[in-house]
Amino acid sequence: MRFVRFGNKGEERPGVVFNNEIKDLSAHLSDLSGAHLDPSFLRSLDQMDLNGLPTVPASTRLGPCVANSGKFICIGLNYSDHAAEAGMDVPPEPIIFMKATSAISGPNDPIELPQGSTHTDWEAELGVIIGRHAKYVSEAEALDHIAGYCVVNDVSEREFQTQRSGQWTKGKSADTFGPVGPWLVTPDEIDNPQNLSINLRVNEVPRQTGTTATMVYPVAYLIAYLSQFMSLHPGDIIATGTPPGVGMGQTPPVYLKPGDQIELSIDGLGTQRQVVVGAGSA
């Protein structure tokens, strides 16, 4: 199933995509968060008469496809060819950093450049949404803890990230730097999370073309690995790394400016479209 959240910012309601329309689920669950993300609960909704649910107007804004995320965990340099374009070695263990949950935005909301930004960049990534508490789980058990998959744009200010000392988080966490969605797609819809094409275009120019098959550390490994260091809770988002083609890796580098248009998609997970705006415009 493909779940969505729709409505004005801060007022989103849960929905499901059925026959290319969004159906309103709010009479049956309060939101896509907490216990409602348990994989068995989401599967039970497939037994509903979806055709009988109210239809949401096609023009309605889509919000982030998950609510109340406690953690937004990112994996760095998880594609060997992206590590090469960044001039870095493939890490011997996954690189983990956090993105502030206040960065989360809808899949088609504007991306606002921070004040003083000159190096804001794009990163199309496979997102994993946790649906069941995970602590010290094995790789064999890991996929059972997934509520669904989604598209993530791990927007990054490279000068803040790499030139301003300290951790990467400061270059990753500006408001609007975490578009998530459009859909939360349940695992039964995805045959193999390690065989999905990823594409991103800026102003109609292809920039990223990759596949999750070239991940250094696959999804199951990442969940098991992370669960050794912290509990994963329903609603937590894991952004699993980006393939090559980011702005920093272009020759010469290309960074985002007001008016730029970004479109990114992953097989089976839908498409995001964002317009870049100046500081204070979103």
Secondary structure, 3 states (H helix, E strand, C coil): CEEEEECCCCCCEEEEEECCEEEECCCCCCCCCHHHHCHHHHHHHHHCCHHHCCEECCCCCECCCCCCCCCEEEEECCEHHHHHHCCCCCCCCCEEEECCHHHEECCCCCEECCCCCCCEECCEEEEEEECCCECCCCHHHHHHHEEEEEEEECCEEHHHHHCCCCCHHHHCCCCCCEEECCCEECHHHCCCCCCCEEEEEECCEEEEEEEHHHECCCHHHHHHHHCCCCCECCCCEEECCCCCCCHHHCCCCCCCCCCCEEEEEECCCEEEEEEEECCCCC
